[in-house]
Amino acid sequence: MRPEQWLTKGDIFEYQGHQLFYVDSDPNCRQKPTLFLIHGFPTSSYDWQKIWPLLTEHFRCIAMDMLGFGYSDKPKHHSYSIHGQADLHEALLRHLNINRVHLLAHDYGDTVAQELIARGNASSATGYLSVCLLNGGLFPETHQARLIQKLLLSPIGFLINKLISYRQFCRNFIAIFGPETQPSKRDLRDLWQVLQYKDGNQLLYKLITYMRDRRQHRRRWIEALKQYPGPLQLINGSLDPVSGKHMVDRFRQLVDRPANIVELEKIGHYPQWEAPGCVVSAYLKFSKVQQNNPLPLASISL
């Protein structure tokens, strides 16, 4: 599916003066469970397009472009934060009159999901029925930020951002994919096209502040994982230099609770793009087992 096709599938949600793009696979569906998908940095809900047709056979799928990303508004003078993005997701659910969802998140979206379940844990009954996290910086000490990310976060981030070209974007993306699952030239052009919408490629230095958020709220977001009462799954590309096998190892050290861990040994940072069939298969198995049997699944490798 090309970006133009993805755009035609969506709608606009207005919140606090901003227009937010989202896709809802079946707005009138009440029979299927609802799956809320949360994208990563620096991309958008378009990240899910390779697994979307398979998931929508089983779920009502909803995915939003967060503020500053994709086809949503990209205010230049906004102070972007994980807490603010979590607010937007809660607002969209209220707008759609939905109070019980499954979460599937990736990268930056993992941190948004951690904040959402922290809020859910604090309430009398969480509305997040299950949580599946793909590669992401769950623990700031294991997040191996790329040089470009560190530079964007630095005091000269604004200047660095101006120097980022399509060629540099491609080089950095290719480096985090598995060697056998590299993005095609068309993939890269499509991702860059969405990133450029409303000059989003010029806002990376403002969006990258999530790395500070992760350090500041580390304890809160780790405790969210530990205390979450529902089924939890990790699907992780082991060859990801940013948050691969080393992140899963840290999860096993820190998070003392049952979790279904699926390690994709030849996959990098974007499992849903590099191995969509494996991701959907693992997620559907997790979803089916949890519906029929609340006992934890064993860790497996694919």
N, C-alpha and C positions, 0 to 999 in steps of 0.2 A: 504494500500500500504506500503510495507516495504522499508527501506532506499535504498536497492540495486535496487529496481524497480524505485524509484524516480531518482536515479543517472543515470539510462539508458535513462531517458526522457530528460536529459539536454544537454547543449552544453557549450563550453568555449569561453569567451570573454577576450581578452588580452588588458590590459590597464596599461600603465606606468610600464611595466615589470612584471606585476602580472597577474595571470590567475584567472578569476572569473567565477564561475559556475552559469548558469541560465537555467531556463526552460521556453520555449515558446510553448504554447499549439497549436498554429496554425500559423507558420511563414508566410504562404502564404495567410492568411485570410485578406480580405479587407472589408468584409461586416459587421462583428461584431465590436462593440466598443472595445477598448483596455483597459484592467484593469491591472494596475501595482500594485503588492502586495509586501509589505515591511515588513520583519520579525522582530522579537524582539531579546532580549538578554536572555540567551546565546545560543540561538538555531539557526535556519536557515530557508530557504525557505521550508523545509520539514514540518514546522508548518502548511502549507496550504493544506497538502495532503488530509485531511478529507473533505474539502469543494471544492477542485479542480474539481472533476468530475461534480459537480452541477453547478459551476460557468462557466465552459468551454462550457456548453450548450448555454450560453447567451453572453459570452465575449471571446475575444482572451486574455488569461491570461499570464502574464509574471511575473516571480519571480526570483530574484537574491540572491545568498548568498553573503552578504557583505564581504568585506575584513576582514579576521580574523575569519570568521564564516563558518560553514557547509563544503561544498566541495570546497570552494574557497581557494586561498593561504592564509597562516597565517604567514606573516613575523614577526620574533621575535623582531626586532629592529625598527619596524615601530611606529610612533606616531599616534595613532588612534583618530579620531575626527568625530563628527557629520557632520561638513562641508565637510570633506574628503569623507565620505560615500555618501553624497548628490552629490558630484562631480561624483562619480562612477555611480550613477543612471542616471544622465544626460548624461554621456558618453555612457552608454548602449543604451539609447533611440536614441542618434545620430547614433550609430553603426547600429541600426535596422531601422533607417530612420523613426522614429515615433516622432511626435511633438504634439499630442493631446492624453491624457490618463485620465482615472479615477484612483484615488488612493485609495487603501485599505491597512491600516497599523495597526501594533500592537506593543505595548511596546516601545522598543528602536526605532522601525520603525516609531512610531508616531512622534518622535522628528526629524527624518530624513524628514518625510513628512512636518513638520512645516517649516523646512529650505527650502525645495523645493518650498512650496507655498509662503514663504517670497520672494524668488527670482522671482517667477512668478508674485506676486503682484507688484513688482517693474518694470516689463516690461510692454510694451504697451498692450499686450494681453496674459493672462496666458494660458499655454497649459494644465493646470490641470482642467478638466471639472467638476469633483466633488471629494469630499474627504470624506472617511469614516474611522474613527479611533476607534479601539478597545482599551481595557484597556491599559493604559500607563501613564507615568508621564508628562502630559501636563503642570503641574505647580509644580515646585520643592518643594514648601512649603507643598504640599499635598502628595508628593511621600513618602510613608512609607517604606523606604528601609529595607530589611531584614538585620539581624546582619551580615550574611556572606558577603553581599554587602558592608557594612560599613567597614568590616575588609579588604576586597580586595582593597578598595580605600585608606586604611591607609598606612603609611610608611612601614608597615610590610606585605603589600599585596602580595609581591612575595613569602614570606615564607608561608603565609596562603594558597596561591594557590597550593603549593606543597602538602599540607595536605588534599586537597579535594579528597575524594574517591567516588566510585560509591554509596556507602551506604549514604554518606552525601548528594550527589546530589539528590538521591531519597527522602530523608527526607525533603530537602528544596523545591523540586518540589511539593510533596504531600501537603505541608503546604499552598500553594497558590491556590490550586484547591478547588472547592466547595465540601462539605462533601458528597454529593450525586453523584458527577461526578468525582470521583478520577481516576487518570490514572491507567491503568492495568500494570502488571509486564512487559508485552511485550512492551507497550508504553514506559515505562521508559528505558528498554534496548535499544530500537531503538533510542530514543533521546540521550542517552549516547553514543551510537555507532557513531552517526553523530558528536557529540561534540568532540569525541576523534580523529577524522580524522585529520591527519597532526599535532597531538598533540595540537589541539585547546583547550583542557581542561587545558593546562598549560599557556594559554594567557589571562585568565579571568581578572587578575589584571590590564592588559593593556587596555582591552576593557571597563572595568567599569568606565573609566574616562569620559564617557558620562554624569555621574552625575554632574561632575564639569562643563561641557559644558552647561548643563541645567541651572545651577545657573548663569553662566556668561552671557548667551544670553537670559535670561528669558523674558526681555521686547520685544526683537525682535520676539521671537517665540509666545508670546501671541498676539502681534500686528498682526502677520501673520494670526492667526485665526480670529481676529476681522475684518481685512481688506479683507480677501479672498472673492471675489465676487460670487463664485459659491455655489452650494448646499453642505451643510456640515451635516454629520451624526456621532453620537456617538453610538456605540453598546457596552454596558458595563456590565460586570459581577459584580453584586452588592456586592458579598461576598468576593471579592478580597481584602486581607489585604494590598496590596501594592497600588493599584489605583482603588478601588471599588467605592461604593456609595459616599464616601467623595470627590472623584475627580469630580464626576458629579455635586455635590452640589457646588463646587468651580467654575466649568465651568459656571453654571447658574449665579453666582455672578459676574464673571469677564468678560465674553464674551457676550457683548450686541449685539447680532445678531441672526437671525433665525437659528435654527438647529433642526434636527430630532434626538431626544434622545430616545434610546431604552434601557431600564434597564432590565437585566435578573436577577431576584431576587434570584435565587438559584445557580448561576454560579460564579466561581472564576475568576482567572487571564487570563485563556486561553479559551475565548468563542468559538473560531473556533475549538477547540479540544474537549471541554466539551459539547457543544450544537451546533454542525455543522448545523443541520437542521434549528434551530432558527436563526442562524446568516445569513444563505443564504436566508431564507424567508424574514427576516427584510431588508436585503440589496437589494434584488430584488424588494421588494415593494417600497423602497426608490428610486431605480433607475428608476422604471417604472413611479412613480408619478412625479418625477422630469422631465422626458422626456415629459410627457403629460401636466404637470401643474407646473409652476415654483414657486407657492406659497409654503411657509414652511409647513411642517408636524407638527402635535402636538406631544408632548412627550407621549410615551406609556411605559407600563411595561409588561413584559412577565413572 
